[in-house]
Amino acid sequence: MKITILNGTNKERGTFEEYLEKLIESLSKMKNEIQYFKLRDLQIKQCMGCFGCWIETPGECIIPDDTVKIRRAAVNSDLLLFASPLVLGFTTSILKKAIDKMIPIVHPYFTVRAGEIHHKKRYKTYPLLGVLIEKEIDTDEEDLEIVRAIYERVAIEMATSLVFFDSVERSPEEVAYAITSH
């Protein structure tokens, strides 16, 4: 399985990043092909909502930055894993910025899916989505349901499905198995 992991933590060498390294090791032992991006080390410019990625340079953002590598890896993956600690109840701003820059992978044209209007697919296939979070000290079930619901909507907009949502409370080996069971 080809897996692209977007590490949204802002902390270098913190416990979340150490966990991700163990997860990658476990996934690699299971013969998965991993592409790993530490978002904080990349140049990710803000989406300006200019629609240049649909009109001027179809499929590519007109604002040059490192997200071109992320998009290419993502669309060529079987699974795209968004990994982030929760900060003030949601995933980090750097991960949100990277997700915003994924809009070129769909067309500006619309279609109806599941009774709703969504962007048409640009590609034949899209990666399944997964989310791995580190809870805050006061994270409760309602917080998790809100985050999950938002990422289910992200999946719909990206013409795919959210197939994995979990936290680092389970061991990296257990999470690796859960990720690859889809």
C-alpha positions, 0 to 999 in steps of 0.5 A: 500500500502506498501511504502519504503521511502529513505530519502537522505537528509544530513541535520538533522531536516531541512525543507526537513526532516520535510516535509517528516515527514508530508508526512509519517503522511499523508500516514499513515493516508491513511492506508499505511504501511511505512518503512522509512530509513534516509540514513545518519544514516545508514552504506552504503559502496560504491559499488565496482563493484566486481560482488560478489553480482551476483557470490559469494552471489547471491542477496546479496552484499558481502560488509556488510552494512545496505543496506541489510535492504533497499533491503529487504524492497524495494523488498517487497514494492509496491512503493519505494520512493527516496526522496532528495533535489537537490544538484548541480542539482541532488539528493544527493550522499548518495541516489546515493550510496544507489541506486548503492547498489540495483544492487543485486536485478537483475540477472547478465544475460541479456534480451531484454526489449523495444528493449534494453538490460537489466538485467534479473529480479531476483524476480517476482515483483518489486516496482514501483518507485517514486521520491520526490525532493526539488528544489534548488533556481535556478532549472529550467524545464530543470534540472527537466527533466534531473533528471526525465530522469535519474530516468526513466532509473533507473526504467528500470534497476530495472525492474519497472516503474517511476510512480511519480515525484514531488517536495515539492512545493505541500503540503504533503497531495497532494503528499500523494494522488498523490503517492497512486493514482498509 
